[in-house]
Amino acid sequence: MSEAWIIDACRTPRGIGKKGKGALAEQHPQHLGATVLKAIAERNDVNTADVGDVIFGTSSQRGVQSGDLARMAALDAGYDVKASGVTLDRFCGSGISSVQLAAMNILSGTEDVAIGGKGRACAGCCLNPRGDGWQAAGGPDKDQEIVDRFGQDNFFK
């Protein structure tokens, strides 16, 4: 059986995500992810063609963090096209699930090198799809008018 090791950890600076208030607010999550991926490759002398998978989680695959954020960030970071990428959505558990999936890929022998992490654009993470409508992360007992107001307040600031 293979062993999986975490050899490095890296993150972007923490900043205010509200437009007009924070230095990172206008940055696309793909570019932020690329910054982290570049640092990981440079600090560890990684041949990016050896990376089997880049796995990112998001809190909600909507808006700027929709699509395959991991794949696009890897390409943006200059990773070899052989390094695949996948983005999963497990709300608040996305980051740890991504790291676990990267480790499982290594432990199963399907990958030799994998990168797991989380990308998040705060402006789009507060509402989650549930059944027939949108409800705040607090649960299904929220009044729709409160949820709509919450969404407007957060998305249009």
N, C-alpha and C positions, 0 to 999 in steps of 0.2 A: 504494500500500500504506500502511496506517495504521502508526502507531508506538505502542508501549505503554511507558508510563513508570510507575515506582514513585514515587509522590509522598509517601508517608509509611510509617512502620513503627511499630507500637505493640504492646505486650504487657502482660500482667498482671504484678504482682510475682511473683517466684519464691518459692515457699514449700514447706514440707513437706506432703506429701499424705496422711500417715498420720493416721487419726482420733485425736483427743486430743493430737496433737503439733504440728499446724500451724494457722495462722490461716486458711488457705484450704481446709483439709481438708473442711469441711462445706459449702463453696460448690458449687453445681451448675455444671457446665461451661457450660451455657446462659447463666447469669448472668455468668460470667467473660467469655464471648465477647461478651455484650451490652455490658459495660463497655468493651471494646476498640473495638467498633463505634461506640458513642456518641462516644468520644474521636476516632476517625478522622473522623466526620462533623462534630464541633464544630471541631476544629483546622483543617479544610480547607474549612469552609463548604459542605459537600456537601448538595445537595438530594437526600434519599434516594430520591425518586421517579425520579431519574436513574440510580440504581444498577441495572444490568441483572442482576447476579448477585452473590451472596455465596457463596463456595466455601470450605468448611472441610474439612480432612482430620483423621482421627483414627487412632490406632494400632490401634484395635479398636472396632467399632461394637457394643458390648455394654454392658449396665447403663445407667448415667446418661448415657453418651455414645452411646446408640443412637438410632435415629430420625434426623430431619434436624436436626442440631445447628445448622447454619448458618442455616436458615430460622427456627428458633425463636429463636435469639439475635438475629437481625435484627428480628424482631417485638418481642422483649423490649426491644431498644434503641430502639424507637419508629420504626423505618424504615417508610417507606411500603409498603403491601401490594403495590405494583407491583414492589418489589425481590424477586426470587426468591432462593431459596437451595438449595444442594445440598451434601451431605456425602459424601465419598468415603473409602475405606479402603484405603490402600496401606502399612499398617504404618508403619515409620520414614520412608518417603518421602512420606507424606501431605501434609506442609506444603509442600514444594517443588513437588509435583505440583499442589496447589491454586493456588499462585501462577502456575505455568506455564499451567494451564488458563485462569486469568483473563486472562493476557497473550495467549494464543491466541485467546480470544473477542474481545478488542479488535483484535488484528492481522487477524482474519478479517472484521472489520466487523460482527459480530453484536452487539457491545456497545460502548458508549462509555465506561462506567465499570463496573469490576468489582473486587471485593475478594477476595483469596485469603489463607488463613491456616490455622492448625492449632489444634484444641482437644484437650485431653487431660486425662483424669482418671486419675491414676496408679494408683488402686486396681484398675483393670480392664484394664491394658495389657500385662501381662506374659505372658499365655498366648495362643497363637494357634491357631485351628482348622487342623488338617492331616489330611486324609484321614479315617480312621476314628476318630480320637481327638484328645485334646489333648496338645500337646507344648510343652515350654518353648522359648523363642525360640532356644535354643542349637542346636537341630537334632533330627533324627529318631532319634538314637541314645540318647535319654533313656529311662530305665526309667519305666514308668507310675507306679509307686509314688512315685518321686522327684517326678514331675510333679504327682501328686495332693497330696503333702505341700507342695510349693512353692505350689500354688494355695490350699490351706487357710491356710498361713502368711500369704499376702499378702491374701487376701480377707476373713479373719475377724479381723484385728487391729483 
